[in-house]
């Protein structure tokens, strides 16, 4: 069973790794399944750092994408999964991102 939070992490990671233009320090947001994600992506070498909060609740997440894996914390819980677990967003999904 996949939690709603994990689904949102997958969505945020998918958009962040799929759209090079978003891989800057600028804040980005999108809504999905009743949650709003606000995050920024920075790159250091071959690692993408995704940091932000999701609402309602204002809980934090911090993810690192490198070597084909996503690892980090979401609401103080550790997450780790292969990048291949992420469904890449289509043009429609990207158009809905702010």
N, C-alpha and C positions, 0 to 999 in steps of 0.2 A: 504494500500500500504506500503510495507516494503522498506526502503531506503537501498542503497548499503552499507552504513556505518553500519547500524544495522545488516545486513547480515554478515558483516565481524566480528563484535563484537560477534555474535553468534558462528561463526566458531572458533575464537580465544578462547572463553570461553569453547567450546566443547572440543577442543584439550587439553586445560589446565586441565580441570576436569577429562578427560578420561585417561590421561597418567601420572601416579604417578612419573615416572622417570623425567618428565619435571617440576615437582613441586619443583624446586630448584631455586637458584638465578641466574643460568646460563641463558644467553640470547638465545632465540629460534626464528626462523623465518619461515614463510611460505608465499606462494603466492596464491591468489585466486581472480578471477574476475578482474584482472588487478591491484590489490593492493598487496603490500608487507607489512606484519605485522612483527614487531620486538618487542618482549616482554620478560619479565621475570615473573616467578611465585614464590612467597614465601608463606610459610604457617606459621600462627601464631595461635596456638590452632586449632580450627575447621574452621578457616577462611583462604581461599586462596586469596591472593592479586595478581592481574594481572596488570602489568604496562608496557606501551610501547608506540610505535608510529606506524603510518601506513603511507605508501608512495604510490604514490606521495603526497606531501603536508607536510609530517613530523608532522602531528597533533597528539596530545597525547591522550591516554586513560588510565583510572585507574578504575579497577573493583574489587569488593569484592564478593566472592562467599561464602555464609553461609546460614544455615537454609533453604535450598531449593530455594534460590533466588540469582540473580545476580544484583548488584547495583553499580552505579558509574557514571563516566563521560566519554564522548567520544566527542572530539573536543569541549570541554566546554559546552556540552549539557548533562543533566542528563538522565540516563537510569536506568530502573528497570524492571525486568521480572522474571518469575519463571524459575528455572533451567530446568523444564520439557519442556520448549519451545525450548531447544537446541537439535538438531538432533545429536546424538552421531556419531563421525566419524568411518568409517570402516577401516579395515587394509590398503586399498588403500589410503585413505585420510591421514592416519597417516604416511604412507611411503613417501608421498610427502612433509611432514614437514621436514625442515632442522634440 
